[in-house]
Amino acid sequence: MIDWGAFLLVALAALIAASVVVSSYSFGLRLLALGGRAPVVGPAEFTDAITIISPAEAKAIAKRAKKAAKKNPLTDAQKRAALVGAYACFTISALAVLYGIYLIVPYFHR
């Protein structure tokens, strides 16, 4: 027999937890970019890659990112606040994931 109340409770908790993790991480990325430290991933060359970024394209992308950073209307204090907020969002996301693992792991020993 299925306890539908418990099933719905677990489904709702999973939905809320996933929303917290995804929202806090994405908001953290947005604040990180706003603070002037956008995560830049260098071009990678894979043997099976569909698209490979050439060094000229990578240079153009870096130039556009630098130009966009100069246009940032925020003061230095606002940029620092955005970075602190970004790290706080990343911490919330990580803690939510770790709490979920903490809830799951004890049941593997039974």
C-alpha angles and dihedrals in degrees: 000000000000121000097220093185092058091043092054091045091054092045091051092046091050092049092050093045092049090049092051093049096046095041096048093046094048092045088049091053090050092051090046090055091044090052090057099256103103111176106252118196116199120232115273128207116217125178091228097039119135093206126028119189113228120222089251091055091047090051091050091050091050090049092052091048091051091049091049090050090056091054092057106126094202124110121237091259091052091049091051090049090051091051092049089049091049092053090046090053091049089050092051090050093049093046091051090053092046091048090052090052090048090055093049104041100066090060092062091066095058 
